[in-house]
Amino acid sequence: MQYLISVITDSTELADPAEMVTIDAFNDRLVADGHWVFAGGLASPGTATVIDHRGEAPVITDGPFVETKEHMAGFWIITASDLDVALALATDGSKACNRKVEVRPFLGD
């Protein structure tokens, strides 16, 4: 199954050099153990654009879709045999990036 591990923070500061070392080591482990699918960091919420085209004309709004203290700063997409493995990997990922994470399975896997 594939899982999304979302990195959650209340700061717009990027990972510091020491955090990047541990994140890179965690990424290398995901690759070596066959769990890696894709990962990426995201720009601050202020750079977001929301598009709503449920009506007749699209409505385009600058900024995040919700005003909140916390936001998603990055993510990993991993493959794991089951939720327990995904949670164990996410726990290590949280430690590596020094931030909270959320784990969600993809539908249809």
N, CA, C and O atoms as CSV, one atom per row, in Angstrom:
chain,resi,resn,atom,element,x,y,z
A,1,MET,N,N,0.831,-1.187,0.000
A,1,MET,CA,C,0.000,0.000,0.000
A,1,MET,C,C,0.873,1.247,0.000
A,1,MET,O,O,2.015,1.233,0.459
A,2,GLN,N,N,0.312,2.306,-0.518
A,2,GLN,CA,C,1.010,3.583,-0.468
A,2,GLN,C,C,0.374,4.472,0.590
A,2,GLN,O,O,-0.837,4.446,0.808
A,3,TYR,N,N,1.228,5.262,1.245
A,3,TYR,CA,C,0.800,6.160,2.312
A,3,TYR,C,C,1.403,7.539,2.078
A,3,TYR,O,O,2.518,7.674,1.574
A,4,LEU,N,N,0.639,8.557,2.456
A,4,LEU,CA,C,1.126,9.930,2.470
A,4,LEU,C,C,1.506,10.264,3.902
A,4,LEU,O,O,0.686,10.148,4.812
A,5,ILE,N,N,2.746,10.677,4.099
A,5,ILE,CA,C,3.193,11.181,5.388
A,5,ILE,C,C,3.352,12.686,5.221
A,5,ILE,O,O,4.278,13.149,4.556
A,6,SER,N,N,2.446,13.446,5.828
A,6,SER,CA,C,2.478,14.905,5.736
A,6,SER,C,C,3.265,15.474,6.906
A,6,SER,O,O,3.045,15.086,8.053
A,7,VAL,N,N,4.171,16.383,6.621
A,7,VAL,CA,C,4.944,17.066,7.663
A,7,VAL,C,C,4.172,18.314,8.062
A,7,VAL,O,O,3.829,19.142,7.218
A,8,ILE,N,N,3.900,18.441,9.360
A,8,ILE,CA,C,3.053,19.518,9.864
A,8,ILE,C,C,3.873,20.438,10.759
A,8,ILE,O,O,4.616,19.976,11.625
A,9,THR,N,N,3.734,21.740,10.545
A,9,THR,CA,C,4.473,22.701,11.359
A,9,THR,C,C,3.659,23.973,11.539
A,9,THR,O,O,2.696,24.224,10.814
A,10,ASP,N,N,4.061,24.764,12.512
A,10,ASP,CA,C,3.423,26.066,12.700
A,10,ASP,C,C,4.416,27.189,12.404
A,10,ASP,O,O,4.191,28.344,12.767
A,11,SER,N,N,5.507,26.837,11.745
A,11,SER,CA,C,6.551,27.802,11.417
A,11,SER,C,C,6.786,27.811,9.912
A,11,SER,O,O,6.609,26.789,9.248
A,12,THR,N,N,7.179,28.943,9.380
A,12,THR,CA,C,7.539,29.004,7.967
A,12,THR,C,C,9.040,28.853,7.766
A,12,THR,O,O,9.535,28.951,6.643
A,13,GLU,N,N,9.766,28.612,8.864
A,13,GLU,CA,C,11.207,28.410,8.758
A,13,GLU,C,C,11.505,27.042,8.161
A,13,GLU,O,O,10.851,26.051,8.485
A,14,LEU,N,N,12.494,27.004,7.291
A,14,LEU,CA,C,12.915,25.751,6.685
A,14,LEU,C,C,13.724,24.930,7.677
A,14,LEU,O,O,14.157,25.436,8.713
A,15,ALA,N,N,13.920,23.677,7.354
A,15,ALA,CA,C,14.760,22.816,8.189
A,15,ALA,C,C,16.161,23.419,8.273
A,15,ALA,O,O,16.694,23.927,7.287
A,16,ASP,N,N,16.744,23.354,9.465
A,16,ASP,CA,C,18.107,23.858,9.616
A,16,ASP,C,C,19.093,22.800,9.110
A,16,ASP,O,O,18.686,21.668,8.848
A,17,PRO,N,N,20.382,23.140,8.968
A,17,PRO,CA,C,21.352,22.194,8.410
A,17,PRO,C,C,21.411,20.850,9.141
A,17,PRO,O,O,21.545,19.810,8.497
A,18,ALA,N,N,21.314,20.853,10.467
A,18,ALA,CA,C,21.349,19.588,11.217
A,18,ALA,C,C,20.116,18.745,10.907
A,18,ALA,O,O,20.216,17.527,10.760
A,19,GLU,N,N,18.948,19.394,10.809
A,19,GLU,CA,C,17.726,18.665,10.449
A,19,GLU,C,C,17.829,18.099,9.038
A,19,GLU,O,O,17.374,16.985,8.782
A,20,MET,N,N,18.423,18.857,8.125
A,20,MET,CA,C,18.576,18.361,6.755
A,20,MET,C,C,19.442,17.102,6.705
A,20,MET,O,O,19.180,16.202,5.908
A,21,VAL,N,N,20.459,17.035,7.542
A,21,VAL,CA,C,21.302,15.836,7.594
A,21,VAL,C,C,20.468,14.629,8.010
A,21,VAL,O,O,20.566,13.565,7.400
A,22,THR,N,N,19.647,14.791,9.047
A,22,THR,CA,C,18.839,13.656,9.500
A,22,THR,C,C,17.726,13.322,8.508
A,22,THR,O,O,17.383,12.152,8.338
A,23,ILE,N,N,17.167,14.322,7.860
A,23,ILE,CA,C,16.149,14.070,6.837
A,23,ILE,C,C,16.767,13.310,5.664
A,23,ILE,O,O,16.178,12.347,5.172
A,24,ASP,N,N,17.940,13.733,5.216
A,24,ASP,CA,C,18.615,13.040,4.113
A,24,ASP,C,C,18.930,11.595,4.478
A,24,ASP,O,O,18.790,10.700,3.644
A,25,ALA,N,N,19.354,11.360,5.721
A,25,ALA,CA,C,19.649,9.989,6.166
A,25,ALA,C,C,18.367,9.158,6.186
A,25,ALA,O,O,18.378,7.993,5.789
A,26,PHE,N,N,17.263,9.749,6.647
A,26,PHE,CA,C,15.980,9.044,6.640
A,26,PHE,C,C,15.553,8.730,5.210
A,26,PHE,O,O,15.105,7.619,4.928
A,27,ASN,N,N,15.689,9.701,4.305
A,27,ASN,CA,C,15.355,9.472,2.899
A,27,ASN,C,C,16.193,8.329,2.317
A,27,ASN,O,O,15.668,7.464,1.616
A,28,ASP,N,N,17.488,8.330,2.609
A,28,ASP,CA,C,18.372,7.263,2.122
A,28,ASP,C,C,17.911,5.906,2.638
A,28,ASP,O,O,17.955,4.914,1.910
A,29,ARG,N,N,17.467,5.858,3.894
A,29,ARG,CA,C,16.978,4.600,4.463
A,29,ARG,C,C,15.697,4.148,3.769
A,29,ARG,O,O,15.526,2.961,3.492
A,30,LEU,N,N,14.792,5.096,3.485
A,30,LEU,CA,C,13.573,4.738,2.762
A,30,LEU,C,C,13.904,4.130,1.406
A,30,LEU,O,O,13.294,3.141,1.000
A,31,VAL,N,N,14.855,4.714,0.714
A,31,VAL,CA,C,15.268,4.197,-0.597
A,31,VAL,C,C,15.871,2.807,-0.444
A,31,VAL,O,O,15.482,1.877,-1.150
A,32,ALA,N,N,16.817,2.667,0.474
A,32,ALA,CA,C,17.531,1.395,0.658
A,32,ALA,C,C,16.592,0.257,1.048
A,32,ALA,O,O,16.798,-0.890,0.652
A,33,ASP,N,N,15.555,0.581,1.829
A,33,ASP,CA,C,14.637,-0.451,2.309
A,33,ASP,C,C,13.432,-0.669,1.389
A,33,ASP,O,O,12.552,-1.474,1.694
A,34,GLY,N,N,13.398,0.054,0.257
A,34,GLY,CA,C,12.334,-0.145,-0.724
A,34,GLY,C,C,11.018,0.536,-0.407
A,34,GLY,O,O,9.991,0.171,-0.980
A,35,HIS,N,N,11.015,1.509,0.479
A,35,HIS,CA,C,9.785,2.217,0.847
A,35,HIS,C,C,9.593,3.529,0.086
A,35,HIS,O,O,8.484,4.062,0.058
A,36,TRP,N,N,10.638,4.051,-0.523
A,36,TRP,CA,C,10.613,5.364,-1.173
A,36,TRP,C,C,9.738,5.346,-2.419
A,36,TRP,O,O,9.876,4.467,-3.270
A,37,VAL,N,N,8.841,6.315,-2.525
A,37,VAL,CA,C,8.113,6.586,-3.763
A,37,VAL,C,C,8.454,7.996,-4.225
A,37,VAL,O,O,8.915,8.198,-5.348
A,38,PHE,N,N,8.221,8.977,-3.341
A,38,PHE,CA,C,8.463,10.380,-3.707
A,38,PHE,C,C,8.404,11.211,-2.443
A,38,PHE,O,O,7.740,10.827,-1.480
A,39,ALA,N,N,9.086,12.341,-2.430
A,39,ALA,CA,C,9.018,13.268,-1.303
A,39,ALA,C,C,9.284,14.677,-1.797
A,39,ALA,O,O,9.854,14.877,-2.870
A,40,GLY,N,N,8.863,15.656,-0.999
A,40,GLY,CA,C,9.135,17.033,-1.371
A,40,GLY,C,C,8.786,17.990,-0.252
A,40,GLY,O,O,7.939,17.708,0.596
A,41,GLY,N,N,9.449,19.115,-0.268
A,41,GLY,CA,C,9.135,20.201,0.650
A,41,GLY,C,C,8.251,21.200,-0.072
A,41,GLY,O,O,8.281,21.305,-1.298
A,42,LEU,N,N,7.473,21.926,0.696
A,42,LEU,CA,C,6.555,22.901,0.120
A,42,LEU,C,C,6.927,24.311,0.544
A,42,LEU,O,O,7.441,24.532,1.640
A,43,ALA,N,N,6.658,25.260,-0.342
A,43,ALA,CA,C,6.864,26.671,-0.012
A,43,ALA,C,C,5.838,27.080,1.047
A,43,ALA,O,O,4.891,26.340,1.313
A,44,SER,N,N,6.022,28.232,1.638
A,44,SER,CA,C,5.150,28.688,2.725
A,44,SER,C,C,3.706,28.837,2.241
A,44,SER,O,O,3.472,29.020,1.047
A,45,PRO,N,N,2.740,28.761,3.156
A,45,PRO,CA,C,1.332,28.869,2.778
A,45,PRO,C,C,0.991,30.159,2.044
A,45,PRO,O,O,0.051,30.191,1.249
A,46,GLY,N,N,1.736,31.207,2.300
A,46,GLY,CA,C,1.472,32.474,1.627
A,46,GLY,C,C,1.688,32.421,0.124
A,46,GLY,O,O,1.235,33.314,-0.591
A,47,THR,N,N,2.358,31.411,-0.361
A,47,THR,CA,C,2.591,31.274,-1.803
A,47,THR,C,C,1.494,30.476,-2.498
A,47,THR,O,O,1.520,30.320,-3.718
A,48,ALA,N,N,0.523,29.967,-1.724
A,48,ALA,CA,C,-0.536,29.124,-2.283
A,48,ALA,C,C,-1.539,29.934,-3.091
A,48,ALA,O,O,-1.720,31.131,-2.868
A,49,THR,N,N,-2.175,29.266,-4.020
A,49,THR,CA,C,-3.297,29.815,-4.774
A,49,THR,C,C,-4.404,28.773,-4.770
A,49,THR,O,O,-4.157,27.602,-5.058
A,50,VAL,N,N,-5.613,29.187,-4.447
A,50,VAL,CA,C,-6.765,28.291,-4.422
A,50,VAL,C,C,-7.622,28.585,-5.641
A,50,VAL,O,O,-7.918,29.742,-5.940
A,51,ILE,N,N,-8.015,27.537,-6.336
A,51,ILE,CA,C,-8.889,27.662,-7.512
A,51,ILE,C,C,-10.161,26.872,-7.236
A,51,ILE,O,O,-10.101,25.685,-6.917
A,52,ASP,N,N,-11.308,27.526,-7.358
A,52,ASP,CA,C,-12.606,26.892,-7.156
A,52,ASP,C,C,-13.426,27.068,-8.425
A,52,ASP,O,O,-13.912,28.163,-8.707
A,53,HIS,N,N,-13.580,26.008,-9.178
A,53,HIS,CA,C,-14.338,26.073,-10.420
A,53,HIS,C,C,-15.566,25.167,-10.333
A,53,HIS,O,O,-15.911,24.476,-11.292
A,54,ARG,N,N,-16.210,25.181,-9.184
A,54,ARG,CA,C,-17.445,24.411,-9.033
A,54,ARG,C,C,-18.632,25.139,-9.646
A,54,ARG,O,O,-19.654,24.521,-9.944
A,55,GLY,N,N,-18.505,26.431,-9.833
A,55,GLY,CA,C,-19.599,27.223,-10.405
A,55,GLY,C,C,-19.365,27.482,-11.879
A,55,GLY,O,O,-18.614,26.770,-12.546
A,56,GLU,N,N,-20.024,28.513,-12.369
A,56,GLU,CA,C,-19.938,28.873,-13.788
A,56,GLU,C,C,-18.552,29.360,-14.186
A,56,GLU,O,O,-18.069,29.050,-15.275
A,57,ALA,N,N,-17.916,30.121,-13.306
A,57,ALA,CA,C,-16.601,30.686,-13.613
A,57,ALA,C,C,-15.639,30.346,-12.468
A,57,ALA,O,O,-16.044,30.267,-11.308
A,58,PRO,N,N,-14.388,30.150,-12.802
A,58,PRO,CA,C,-13.427,29.852,-11.734
A,58,PRO,C,C,-13.191,31.068,-10.842
A,58,PRO,O,O,-13.182,32.210,-11.301
A,59,VAL,N,N,-13.003,30.789,-9.559
A,59,VAL,CA,C,-12.640,31.826,-8.598
A,59,VAL,C,C,-11.229,31.501,-8.129
A,59,VAL,O,O,-10.977,30.426,-7.584
A,60,ILE,N,N,-10.314,32.435,-8.344
A,60,ILE,CA,C,-8.912,32.228,-7.997
A,60,ILE,C,C,-8.562,33.173,-6.860
A,60,ILE,O,O,-8.748,34.387,-6.954
A,61,THR,N,N,-8.045,32.580,-5.768
A,61,THR,CA,C,-7.759,33.338,-4.556
A,61,THR,C,C,-6.320,33.095,-4.131
A,61,THR,O,O,-5.869,31.951,-4.079
A,62,ASP,N,N,-5.601,34.167,-3.825
A,62,ASP,CA,C,-4.245,34.021,-3.296
A,62,ASP,C,C,-4.313,33.581,-1.843
A,62,ASP,O,O,-5.210,33.979,-1.100
A,63,GLY,N,N,-3.358,32.762,-1.452
A,63,GLY,CA,C,-3.262,32.322,-0.068
A,63,GLY,C,C,-3.822,30.930,0.131
A,63,GLY,O,O,-4.424,30.359,-0.778
A,64,PRO,N,N,-3.625,30.385,1.319
A,64,PRO,CA,C,-4.072,29.023,1.606
A,64,PRO,C,C,-5.592,28.925,1.648
A,64,PRO,O,O,-6.283,29.931,1.811
A,65,PHE,N,N,-6.111,27.696,1.498
A,65,PHE,CA,C,-7.558,27.520,1.468
A,65,PHE,C,C,-8.202,27.658,2.836
A,65,PHE,O,O,-9.408,27.885,2.925
A,66,VAL,N,N,-7.419,27.526,3.913
A,66,VAL,CA,C,-7.922,27.776,5.268
A,66,VAL,C,C,-6.897,28.593,6.027
A,66,VAL,O,O,-5.693,28.472,5.803
A,67,GLU,N,N,-7.385,29.413,6.915
A,67,GLU,CA,C,-6.500,30.159,7.810
A,67,GLU,C,C,-6.305,29.298,9.050
A,67,GLU,O,O,-7.263,28.997,9.761
A,68,THR,N,N,-5.079,28.909,9.304
A,68,THR,CA,C,-4.785,28.054,10.435
A,68,THR,C,C,-3.366,28.300,10.914
A,68,THR,O,O,-2.532,28.813,10.168
A,69,LYS,N,N,-3.098,27.940,12.137
A,69,LYS,CA,C,-1.754,28.119,12.682
A,69,LYS,C,C,-0.786,27.106,12.078
A,69,LYS,O,O,0.366,27.432,11.789
A,70,GLU,N,N,-1.261,25.878,11.890
A,70,GLU,CA,C,-0.394,24.826,11.350
A,70,GLU,C,C,-0.666,24.631,9.862
A,70,GLU,O,O,-1.753,24.920,9.363
A,71,HIS,N,N,0.344,24.138,9.180
A,71,HIS,CA,C,0.207,23.873,7.754
A,71,HIS,C,C,1.122,22.722,7.354
A,71,HIS,O,O,1.995,22.312,8.120
A,72,MET,N,N,0.913,22.212,6.154
A,72,MET,CA,C,1.748,21.136,5.637
A,72,MET,C,C,3.009,21.747,5.026
A,72,MET,O,O,2.932,22.572,4.115
A,73,ALA,N,N,4.161,21.336,5.534
A,73,ALA,CA,C,5.432,21.897,5.083
A,73,ALA,C,C,6.138,20.997,4.067
A,73,ALA,O,O,7.031,21.448,3.349
A,74,GLY,N,N,5.744,19.753,4.012
A,74,GLY,CA,C,6.363,18.809,3.099
A,74,GLY,C,C,5.683,17.471,3.234
A,74,GLY,O,O,4.705,17.333,3.968
A,75,PHE,N,N,6.199,16.481,2.525
A,75,PHE,CA,C,5.545,15.176,2.540
A,75,PHE,C,C,6.482,14.094,2.031
A,75,PHE,O,O,7.464,14.360,1.338
A,76,TRP,N,N,6.149,12.881,2.394
A,76,TRP,CA,C,6.729,11.684,1.798
A,76,TRP,C,C,5.573,10.849,1.283
A,76,TRP,O,O,4.523,10.783,1.921
A,77,ILE,N,N,5.751,10.222,0.157
A,77,ILE,CA,C,4.859,9.157,-0.285
A,77,ILE,C,C,5.687,7.890,-0.200
A,77,ILE,O,O,6.741,7.768,-0.826
A,78,ILE,N,N,5.188,6.950,0.586
A,78,ILE,CA,C,5.936,5.719,0.811
A,78,ILE,C,C,5.085,4.515,0.424
A,78,ILE,O,O,3.871,4.625,0.254
A,79,THR,N,N,5.723,3.395,0.293
A,79,THR,CA,C,5.029,2.129,0.156
A,79,THR,C,C,5.386,1.290,1.371
A,79,THR,O,O,6.546,1.231,1.779
A,80,ALA,N,N,4.388,0.646,1.942
A,80,ALA,CA,C,4.593,-0.182,3.128
A,80,ALA,C,C,3.610,-1.345,3.071
A,80,ALA,O,O,2.533,-1.231,2.486
A,81,SER,N,N,3.984,-2.448,3.676
A,81,SER,CA,C,3.138,-3.643,3.631
A,81,SER,C,C,1.834,-3.475,4.394
A,81,SER,O,O,0.830,-4.101,4.054
A,82,ASP,N,N,1.841,-2.634,5.425
A,82,ASP,CA,C,0.623,-2.404,6.201
A,82,ASP,C,C,0.771,-1.119,7.014
A,82,ASP,O,O,1.825,-0.482,7.016
A,83,LEU,N,N,-0.310,-0.757,7.702
A,83,LEU,CA,C,-0.330,0.491,8.460
A,83,LEU,C,C,0.715,0.502,9.569
A,83,LEU,O,O,1.313,1.544,9.835
A,84,ASP,N,N,0.947,-0.641,10.225
A,84,ASP,CA,C,1.936,-0.673,11.304
A,84,ASP,C,C,3.324,-0.290,10.801
A,84,ASP,O,O,4.046,0.450,11.470
A,85,VAL,N,N,3.700,-0.791,9.629
A,85,VAL,CA,C,4.999,-0.431,9.042
A,85,VAL,C,C,5.011,1.054,8.696
A,85,VAL,O,O,5.992,1.746,8.966
A,86,ALA,N,N,3.923,1.549,8.099
A,86,ALA,CA,C,3.842,2.965,7.738
A,86,ALA,C,C,3.958,3.851,8.981
A,86,ALA,O,O,4.631,4.881,8.945
A,87,LEU,N,N,3.309,3.459,10.076
A,87,LEU,CA,C,3.381,4.244,11.302
A,87,LEU,C,C,4.784,4.230,11.897
A,87,LEU,O,O,5.250,5.248,12.410
A,88,ALA,N,N,5.456,3.092,11.834
A,88,ALA,CA,C,6.832,3.020,12.336
A,88,ALA,C,C,7.745,3.916,11.513
A,88,ALA,O,O,8.594,4.611,12.071
A,89,LEU,N,N,7.582,3.908,10.188
A,89,LEU,CA,C,8.389,4.777,9.328
A,89,LEU,C,C,8.058,6.245,9.583
A,89,LEU,O,O,8.958,7.084,9.633
A,90,ALA,N,N,6.786,6.555,9.742
A,90,ALA,CA,C,6.378,7.939,10.002
A,90,ALA,C,C,6.936,8.432,11.334
A,90,ALA,O,O,7.304,9.600,11.463
A,91,THR,N,N,6.999,7.543,12.324
A,91,THR,CA,C,7.582,7.903,13.614
A,91,THR,C,C,9.042,8.291,13.437
A,91,THR,O,O,9.503,9.276,14.013
A,92,ASP,N,N,9.768,7.517,12.641
A,92,ASP,CA,C,11.170,7.849,12.360
A,92,ASP,C,C,11.277,9.138,11.553
A,92,ASP,O,O,12.191,9.934,11.766
A,93,GLY,N,N,10.342,9.343,10.626
A,93,GLY,CA,C,10.337,10.574,9.838
A,93,GLY,C,C,10.079,11.800,10.692
A,93,GLY,O,O,10.692,12.847,10.479
A,94,SER,N,N,9.177,11.682,11.659
A,94,SER,CA,C,8.899,12.790,12.573
A,94,SER,C,C,10.148,13.153,13.367
A,94,SER,O,O,10.457,14.328,13.562
A,95,LYS,N,N,10.846,12.143,13.813
A,95,LYS,CA,C,12.093,12.379,14.560
A,95,LYS,C,C,13.128,13.041,13.652
A,95,LYS,O,O,13.813,13.979,14.062
A,96,ALA,N,N,13.237,12.545,12.409
A,96,ALA,CA,C,14.247,13.062,11.479
A,96,ALA,C,C,14.014,14.532,11.138
A,96,ALA,O,O,14.964,15.312,11.082
A,97,CYS,N,N,12.755,14.915,10.909
A,97,CYS,CA,C,12.478,16.299,10.497
A,97,CYS,C,C,12.144,17.205,11.675
A,97,CYS,O,O,11.993,18.416,11.509
A,98,ASN,N,N,12.031,16.622,12.860
A,98,ASN,CA,C,11.765,17.394,14.081
A,98,ASN,C,C,10.436,18.150,13.998
A,98,ASN,O,O,10.316,19.286,14.457
A,99,ARG,N,N,9.447,17.487,13.401
A,99,ARG,CA,C,8.118,18.077,13.259
A,99,ARG,C,C,7.063,16.979,13.392
A,99,ARG,O,O,7.374,15.792,13.285
A,100,LYS,N,N,5.821,17.382,13.624
A,100,LYS,CA,C,4.726,16.413,13.638
A,100,LYS,C,C,4.487,15.915,12.221
A,100,LYS,O,O,4.787,16.605,11.246
A,101,VAL,N,N,3.939,14.697,12.122
A,101,VAL,CA,C,3.540,14.175,10.820
A,101,VAL,C,C,2.156,13.537,10.936
A,101,VAL,O,O,1.724,13.144,12.020
A,102,GLU,N,N,1.488,13.445,9.815
A,102,GLU,CA,C,0.206,12.751,9.711
A,102,GLU,C,C,0.359,11.661,8.665
A,102,GLU,O,O,0.982,11.880,7.626
A,103,VAL,N,N,-0.204,10.490,8.928
A,103,VAL,CA,C,-0.130,9.354,7.999
A,103,VAL,C,C,-1.523,9.068,7.469
A,103,VAL,O,O,-2.475,8.942,8.239
A,104,ARG,N,N,-1.642,8.966,6.132
A,104,ARG,CA,C,-2.927,8.620,5.523
A,104,ARG,C,C,-2.689,7.677,4.355
A,104,ARG,O,O,-1.819,7.927,3.520
A,105,PRO,N,N,-3.462,6.586,4.290
A,105,PRO,CA,C,-3.349,5.682,3.153
A,105,PRO,C,C,-4.009,6.293,1.914
A,105,PRO,O,O,-4.962,7.066,2.016
A,106,PHE,N,N,-3.487,5.931,0.755
A,106,PHE,CA,C,-4.138,6.310,-0.496
A,106,PHE,C,C,-5.341,5.399,-0.706
A,106,PHE,O,O,-5.299,4.226,-0.334
A,107,LEU,N,N,-6.397,5.915,-1.286
A,107,LEU,CA,C,-7.565,5.106,-1.615
A,107,LEU,C,C,-7.239,4.137,-2.739
A,107,LEU,O,O,-6.404,4.426,-3.596
A,108,GLY,N,N,-7.894,2.997,-2.732
A,108,GLY,CA,C,-7.780,2.074,-3.842
A,108,GLY,C,C,-6.547,1.207,-3.852
A,108,GLY,O,O,-6.341,0.434,-4.788
A,109,ASP,N,N,-5.733,1.317,-2.840
A,109,ASP,CA,C,-4.536,0.457,-2.799
A,109,ASP,C,C,-4.898,-0.914,-2.319
A,109,ASP,O,O,-4.031,-1.781,-2.216
